């Protein structure tokens, strides 16, 4: 994922819950520690599947937003 592209083109990048969730899931997949509250939030999820779908949605929204500029 080209996060520079996403950061430049995703609407409200710095205040978007989907971006935050993507970050949490990516850290979990990468084996980094996440908070206990985040662990509870994603408990029972197919993390890789959710992350893949979420990243596709984020990229598409950024792409569409860029094409409108």
C-alpha positions in Angstrom: 0.0 0.0 0.0 1.3 3.4 -1.0 0.6 5.3 2.2 2.0 8.6 0.9 -0.6 8.4 -1.9 -3.3 7.6 0.7 -2.2 10.4 3.1 -2.3 13.0 0.3 -5.6 11.9 -1.3 -7.8 10.3 1.4 -10.4 12.8 2.7 -9.9 13.6 6.4 -6.9 11.2 6.6 -5.8 12.3 10.1 -9.3 12.0 11.7 -10.7 9.0 9.9 -11.7 5.9 12.0 -11.0 3.6 9.1 -7.4 4.7 8.8 -7.0 4.2 12.6 -8.5 0.7 12.4 -6.3 -0.1 9.5 -3.3 0.9 11.5 -4.3 -1.2 14.5 -4.9 -4.2 12.3 -1.6 -3.7 10.4 0.3 -3.5 13.7 -1.4 -6.7 14.9 -0.6 -8.6 11.6 3.0 -7.3 11.9 3.3 -8.7 15.4 3.5 -5.3 17.1 1.8 -4.8 20.4 -1.6 -3.1 20.5 -3.6 -1.9 23.5 -5.8 -4.2 25.5 -8.9 -2.3 24.3 -7.9 -2.8 20.7 -7.3 -6.5 21.3 -10.9 -6.7 22.7 -12.3 -4.8 19.7 -10.8 -7.1 17.2 -11.2 -10.3 19.2 -12.6 -13.1 17.0 -12.0 -11.2 13.7 -10.3 -12.7 10.6 -7.8 -9.9 10.9 -6.0 -10.5 7.6 -9.3 -10.6 5.7 -10.7 -7.5 7.3 -7.4 -5.7 6.8 -7.3 -6.6 3.1 -10.9 -5.4 2.6 -10.3 -2.3 4.5 -7.1 -1.4 2.7 -8.9 -1.9 -0.7 -11.7 0.4 0.5 -9.2 3.0 1.7 -7.2 2.9 -1.6 -10.3 3.1 -3.7 -11.6 6.2 -1.8 -8.2 7.9 -2.1 -8.1 7.1 -5.8 -11.6 8.4 -6.4 -10.8 11.6 -4.4 -7.6 12.1 -6.5 -9.5 11.7 -9.8 -11.9 14.5 -8.7 -9.0 17.0 -8.2 
